[in-house]
Amino acid sequence: MTAFNRKSNKSHLSPPLFLLLGFALVIMVGTFLLNLPMSSQNGEPVGLVNAFFTASSATCVTGLTVVDTAAHWTDFGHVVIITMIQIGGLGLMTFSVLFSILLGKSIGLSDRLIIKEQFNLDTLNGLVKLLKYVVLIAFVIEGIGSLIFATKFIPMYGFGRGLWTSIFHGISSFCNAGFSTIPGNIEPFKSDLLININIMLLVIFGGLGFSVIVEIFSKRKFSKLSVQAKLVLIISTALILIGAIGFFLMERTNMETIGGEGLYTQTLQSFFQSVVARTAGFNSVNLAGLRDSTALLLVIMMFVGGSPGSTAGGLKTTTVATLFLATFSVIRGEKDTVVFNRKIADETIRKSLAIIVIAISLIIMITLILSITEDFSYIDILYETVSAYGTVGVTKGITPELSNIGKIILSCTMYIGRVGSLTMAFAFGRKLKLTKLSYAETNISVG
């Protein structure tokens, strides 16, 4: 039995509560390290609130920043940030179990339950094998992405600085974090095809979910994929296309964003913004100048987010797909919700409904509170709130101007968005009590 197992059994921590406390611990350690004078280039502590916000954003792979990542932090600070991004992207439990495997220790039931919760899986079968694939896939894709970046950054910055910049952006992109050590983020490269395509591919792979990536490489044919993998690929592709077309049509005449660019750059940036708006907060255009209609479109994209078991945040593609499919089945008068000749379980539909209701309620509540504490337009506050909850990290430029209360509220929002609102509810809720008691049905008029 591993040390982790013994600690878990002694303290009787449920898997959801363990994940909550694990992420909180990483954030607290990161806050302490980032507040050290050696983390800031001016040699002065950044302040607990700012350090806490940055640590929360990095651990929750969000990308919202209250200080300029490139200008403010030292190399030590950048190492702390990218370490938290890697831990936050793959999960604390992933590294814990990986070390146990390397030491030749067995993985107990408690650890397996936590892994199951972390990757949002429905079975305990093959968890350790999947975990090995997760680490291998992450490091291989990040490595390939870093090498591609290196072809551009090493000639620009020299070998040492260029290699570090490449590794940082390879990890930040795959983990859907959006942190950048480049002054101006990705805006200086808004017309660079290699940089933009590389970031988009890394973000997309990171947002698909590790189990889906394993299926893609092992089965190779769409017809052989599981229902979940098919849904993830279809919904992800549809959202990217809808977002890109919508962004292009609404912003092509906006001189504050892409209106002054040529058709090539406009098209490239429309796809780039569509991809990163789902959950990776890289900035390549002036988002403060977005039209309200475009901001609302991106809010919807951020709200949906990536897919289960990935480095991405948001409601998840399959959650939204499940409810839409259930809605269509009701409209068509069908008893069951069927997709690809498979029935979706009623429990899955109920869980999806609970996730969406909790998410909408939380976003409305936080937006209302911030509209009281902060002096910004409602659309800007809604944009910031959904960006934090979806762990996206894009902003209309208000993040550094937030009050300390606003920063703390958004830090907690990023935390909830990363661990999952339903996971948090399960962590602090009562344990499920099995009973054979069944109640008589009743009809309630709705609609």
C-alpha positions in Angstrom: 0.0 0.0 0.0 1.4 3.4 -0.9 1.9 6.3 1.5 -0.8 8.1 -0.4 -3.2 5.2 0.3 -2.4 5.2 4.0 -2.9 8.9 4.4 -6.2 8.7 2.4 -7.5 5.8 4.5 -6.5 7.4 7.8 -8.2 10.7 7.0 -11.2 9.0 5.1 -11.0 11.6 2.4 -13.4 10.9 -0.5 -11.9 11.1 -4.0 -13.7 14.5 -4.8 -12.5 16.0 -1.5 -8.9 14.7 -2.1 -8.8 16.4 -5.5 -10.1 19.6 -4.0 -7.5 19.6 -1.3 -4.8 18.6 -3.7 -5.4 21.5 -6.0 -5.7 23.9 -3.0 -2.3 22.7 -1.7 -0.6 23.3 -5.0 -2.1 26.8 -5.1 -1.0 27.6 -1.6 2.6 26.5 -2.3 2.6 28.4 -5.5 1.3 31.5 -3.8 4.2 31.3 -1.3 6.8 30.9 -4.0 5.5 33.6 -6.3 5.4 36.1 -3.4 9.1 35.6 -2.8 11.3 38.6 -3.8 13.3 36.3 -6.1 10.2 35.6 -8.2 9.8 39.3 -9.2 12.3 41.1 -11.4 12.0 44.2 -9.3 13.1 42.2 -6.2 9.9 43.0 -4.3 7.1 40.7 -3.3 4.2 40.9 -5.7 1.7 40.8 -2.8 -0.3 37.9 -1.5 -3.5 38.6 -3.5 -1.6 38.9 -6.8 0.5 35.9 -6.0 -2.6 33.9 -5.0 -4.4 35.0 -8.2 -1.4 34.0 -10.4 -1.0 30.7 -8.6 -4.7 29.9 -9.0 -4.6 30.8 -12.7 -1.6 28.7 -13.3 -2.7 25.6 -11.3 -6.2 25.8 -12.8 -4.6 26.2 -16.3 -6.5 29.4 -16.9 -4.2 32.2 -18.1 -5.7 35.3 -16.5 -2.9 37.5 -15.2 -2.8 40.6 -13.0 0.8 41.3 -13.9 2.7 41.0 -17.2 4.0 37.4 -17.3 7.0 38.3 -19.5 7.9 41.6 -17.8 7.3 40.9 -14.1 8.5 37.4 -13.3 12.1 36.2 -13.1 13.2 32.9 -14.6 12.5 31.4 -11.1 9.0 32.7 -11.3 8.5 31.3 -14.7 9.7 27.9 -13.6 7.2 28.0 -10.7 4.4 29.0 -13.0 5.1 26.3 -15.7 5.4 23.7 -13.0 2.0 24.6 -11.6 0.6 24.5 -15.1 2.0 21.0 -15.7 0.6 19.7 -12.4 -2.7 21.4 -12.9 -3.0 20.1 -16.5 -2.2 16.5 -15.8 -3.5 16.4 -12.2 -1.7 16.1 -8.9 -2.7 12.4 -8.6 -1.1 11.6 -11.9 2.3 12.6 -10.7 1.7 10.9 -7.3 0.9 7.6 -8.9 3.6 7.9 -11.5 6.2 8.2 -8.7 4.7 5.2 -7.0 5.0 3.2 -10.2 8.6 4.2 -10.7 9.3 3.1 -7.1 7.7 -0.3 -7.8 4.8 0.2 -5.4 1.3 -1.1 -6.0 -1.6 1.2 -6.7 -4.4 0.7 -4.2 -8.1 1.1 -4.5 -8.1 4.6 -2.9 -5.7 5.8 -5.5 -7.7 4.2 -8.3 -10.9 5.9 -7.1 -9.2 9.3 -7.1 -7.8 8.7 -10.6 -11.3 7.7 -11.8 -12.6 11.0 -10.4 -9.8 13.1 -11.8 -10.3 11.9 -15.3 -14.1 11.7 -15.0 -14.2 8.0 -15.9 -17.0 5.5 -15.4 -14.9 2.4 -14.7 -11.9 1.3 -12.7 -10.7 -1.0 -15.4 -7.3 -0.2 -16.9 -6.8 3.0 -14.9 -3.0 2.5 -14.3 -2.5 1.7 -18.0 -4.4 4.8 -19.0 -2.4 6.9 -16.6 0.8 5.7 -18.2 -0.6 6.6 -21.6 -1.6 10.0 -20.2 1.9 10.9 -19.1 3.5 9.5 -22.3 1.0 11.3 -24.6 1.4 14.6 -22.7 5.2 14.5 -22.8 5.4 13.4 -26.4 3.0 16.0 -27.7 4.5 18.8 -25.6 8.0 17.7 -26.8 7.0 17.7 -30.4 5.3 21.1 -30.0 8.3 22.5 -28.2 10.6 21.3 -31.1 8.4 23.1 -33.6 8.5 26.3 -31.5 12.3 25.9 -31.3 12.7 26.3 -35.0 11.3 29.8 -34.6 12.4 30.9 -31.1 16.0 29.7 -31.1 17.0 31.8 -34.1 15.2 34.8 -32.5 16.3 34.5 -28.9 19.5 32.4 -29.0 19.8 28.7 -28.0 19.2 28.9 -24.2 16.4 31.5 -24.1 14.9 30.2 -27.3 14.8 26.6 -26.0 13.2 27.6 -22.7 10.6 29.8 -24.5 9.8 26.8 -26.7 9.4 24.4 -23.8 7.3 26.9 -21.8 4.9 27.5 -24.7 4.7 23.8 -25.5 3.5 23.0 -22.0 1.3 26.1 -21.7 -0.4 25.3 -25.1 -1.0 21.6 -24.5 -2.3 22.2 -21.0 -4.6 24.9 -22.4 -3.1 27.5 -20.0 -2.4 30.5 -22.2 0.5 31.9 -20.2 3.3 33.4 -22.4 6.8 34.7 -21.6 6.7 36.7 -24.9 6.1 40.4 -24.5 2.7 41.1 -26.0 1.8 37.4 -25.7 1.2 35.9 -29.2 0.2 39.3 -30.8 3.7 39.8 -32.3 3.2 36.5 -34.2 -0.5 37.0 -35.3 0.5 36.5 -39.0 3.0 33.7 -38.4 1.4 30.4 -39.7 3.8 28.1 -37.9 3.3 29.6 -34.5 -0.4 29.9 -34.8 -1.0 26.4 -36.2 1.3 24.8 -33.6 -0.5 26.5 -30.7 -3.9 25.6 -32.2 -3.0 21.9 -32.6 -1.5 21.7 -29.1 -4.6 23.3 -27.6 -7.0 21.1 -29.6 -5.1 17.9 -28.6 -5.0 19.0 -25.0 -8.8 19.7 -25.1 -9.9 16.4 -26.6 -9.3 14.3 -23.6 -6.6 11.7 -23.0 -8.9 8.7 -23.5 -10.1 10.1 -26.9 -6.5 10.6 -28.0 -5.7 7.0 -27.1 -8.6 5.8 -29.1 -7.6 8.0 -32.1 -4.1 6.5 -32.2 -5.2 2.9 -31.4 -8.3 2.5 -33.6 -7.5 5.1 -36.3 -11.0 4.8 -38.0 -13.9 7.0 -37.0 -16.3 4.1 -37.3 -14.4 2.1 -34.6 -14.4 4.9 -32.1 -16.6 4.9 -29.0 -19.7 7.0 -28.9 -18.0 9.5 -26.6 -15.0 9.9 -28.9 -17.3 10.4 -31.9 -19.3 13.1 -30.0 -16.1 14.8 -28.9 -14.7 15.0 -32.4 -17.9 16.1 -34.0 -18.8 18.8 -31.4 -15.2 20.1 -31.2 -15.0 20.4 -35.0 -18.4 22.1 -35.2 -17.5 24.6 -32.5 -14.2 25.6 -34.1 -15.9 26.2 -37.4 -18.8 28.1 -36.0 -16.5 30.2 -33.8 -14.1 31.0 -36.7 -16.9 31.9 -39.1 -18.7 34.0 -36.5 -15.6 35.8 -35.4 -14.6 36.6 -39.0 -18.0 37.9 -40.0 -18.4 40.1 -36.9 -14.9 41.4 -36.6 -13.6 41.7 -40.2 -14.6 45.4 -40.4 -13.6 46.2 -36.8 -10.4 48.3 -37.0 -9.7 47.7 -33.3 -9.2 43.9 -33.8 -8.7 42.4 -37.3 -10.3 45.1 -39.5 -7.0 46.5 -40.6 -5.4 43.2 -41.5 -5.4 41.4 -44.9 -7.6 38.4 -45.6 -4.9 35.9 -44.8 -4.3 37.3 -41.3 -8.1 37.8 -40.7 -8.8 34.2 -41.5 -5.8 32.9 -39.5 -6.8 34.9 -36.4 -10.5 34.0 -36.7 -9.6 30.3 -36.4 -7.0 31.1 -33.7 -9.5 33.0 -31.6 -12.1 30.3 -32.1 -9.7 27.6 -30.8 -8.2 29.5 -27.9 -11.6 30.9 -26.8 -12.7 27.4 -26.0 -10.2 27.1 -23.1 -6.7 28.5 -23.8 -6.2 32.1 -23.0 -3.5 33.1 -25.5 -4.0 36.7 -26.8 -3.2 37.6 -30.4 -5.6 40.5 -31.0 -6.9 43.4 -29.0 -9.7 41.7 -27.2 -10.7 44.9 -25.4 -11.9 46.2 -28.8 -14.2 43.3 -29.5 -17.8 44.1 -30.5 -20.4 43.0 -27.9 -21.9 40.5 -30.3 -18.5 38.8 -30.8 -17.8 38.9 -27.0 -21.2 37.1 -26.5 -20.2 34.5 -29.1 -16.9 33.9 -27.3 -18.7 33.7 -24.0 -20.8 30.8 -25.4 -17.6 29.1 -26.7 -15.9 29.5 -23.3 -18.9 28.2 -21.5 -18.9 25.0 -23.5 -15.1 24.5 -23.1 -13.2 21.3 -23.9 -13.9 17.6 -23.4 -14.0 15.3 -20.3 -10.7 14.0 -19.0 -8.7 16.7 -20.8 -6.6 19.7 -19.7 -9.4 22.0 -20.8 -12.2 23.5 -18.6 -15.8 24.6 -19.2 -18.9 22.5 -19.2 -17.4 20.0 -21.6 -18.6 19.2 -25.1 -20.3 15.9 -24.2 -22.3 17.6 -21.4 -23.8 20.1 -23.8 -24.2 17.4 -26.5 -26.1 15.2 -24.1 -28.6 17.8 -23.2 -29.2 18.9 -26.8 -29.7 15.3 -27.8 -32.1 14.8 -24.9 -34.0 18.0 -25.9 -34.3 16.8 -29.5 -35.6 13.4 -28.4 -38.3 15.2 -26.4 -39.3 17.4 -29.4 -39.5 14.3 -31.6 -41.6 12.5 -29.0 -39.1 9.8 -28.4 -38.9 8.0 -25.1 -35.1 7.3 -25.2 -32.2 9.6 -26.1 -30.3 7.7 -28.8 -27.0 8.6 -30.6 -25.0 6.3 -33.0 -27.5 3.5 -32.2 -26.8 3.7 -28.5 -29.1 4.9 -25.8 -27.8 7.6 -23.4 -28.4 6.6 -19.8 -31.0 8.7 -17.9 -28.4 9.1 -15.1 -26.0 10.7 -17.6 -28.7 13.1 -18.7 -29.6 14.0 -15.1 -25.9 14.6 -14.3 -25.5 16.8 -17.4 -28.5 18.8 -16.4 -27.2 19.3 -12.8 -23.8 20.4 -14.2 -25.3 23.1 -16.4 -27.8 24.3 -13.8 -25.0 24.7 -11.2 -22.7 26.4 -13.8 -25.3 28.9 -14.9 -26.3 29.7 -11.4 -22.7 30.2 -10.3 -21.9 32.4 -13.3 -25.0 34.6 -12.7 -24.2 34.9 -9.0 -20.5 35.8 -9.5 -21.3 38.2 -12.3 -23.8 40.0 -10.1 -21.4 40.3 -7.2 -18.6 41.6 -9.5 -20.9 44.1 -11.0 -21.3 45.5 -7.5 -17.6 45.4 -6.5 -16.1 46.4 -9.9 -16.6 49.5 -12.1 -16.7 47.9 -15.5 -19.4 47.2 -18.1 -21.7 44.2 -17.6 -20.5 42.4 -20.7 -16.8 42.8 -19.7 -17.6 41.4 -16.3 -19.6 38.5 -17.7 -16.7 37.8 -20.2 -14.2 37.8 -17.4 -16.4 35.5 -15.2 -17.0 32.9 -17.8 -13.3 33.0 -18.8 -12.4 32.3 -15.2 -15.0 29.5 -14.7 -14.2 27.9 -18.1 -10.5 28.2 -17.2 -10.0 30.0 -20.5 -7.9 33.0 -19.6 -8.9 35.5 -22.3 -9.8 38.9 -21.0 -11.0 42.2 -22.3 -8.2 43.9 -20.4 -9.8 44.4 -17.0 -8.0 41.7 -15.0 -5.1 44.0 -13.8 -7.6 46.6 -12.8 -9.7 44.4 -10.6 -10.0 45.2 -6.9 -8.5 42.7 -4.4 -12.0 41.4 -3.6 -12.6 40.9 -7.4 -9.3 39.0 -7.7 -10.1 36.7 -4.8 -13.6 36.0 -6.2 -12.2 35.2 -9.7 -9.5 33.0 -8.1 -12.1 31.0 -6.4 -14.1 30.9 -9.6 -11.1 29.4 -11.5 -10.6 26.9 -8.7 -14.3 25.7 -9.0 -14.1 25.7 -12.7 -11.0 23.5 -12.7 -12.1 20.9 -10.1 -15.7 20.9 -11.4 -18.7 22.3 -9.7 -20.3 18.8 -9.4 -17.1 17.4 -7.9 -17.2 20.2 -5.3 -20.8 19.5 -4.5 -20.0 15.8 -4.1 -17.0 16.6 -1.9 -19.0 18.5 0.6 -22.3 16.8 0.2 -23.6 13.8 2.0 -22.7 10.3 0.9 -25.2 8.6 -1.3 -27.5 6.3 0.7 -28.8 3.3 -1.1 -32.4 2.5 -0.3 -35.1 0.2 -1.8 -37.7 2.8 -0.9 -39.6 4.0 -4.0 -42.1 6.8 -4.1 -45.3 7.1 -6.2 -44.9 9.2 -9.3 -46.6 12.6 -9.7 -47.0 14.9 -12.7 -46.0 18.6 -12.7 -46.9 20.9 -15.4 -43.8 22.5 -17.1 -43.3 24.7 -20.0 
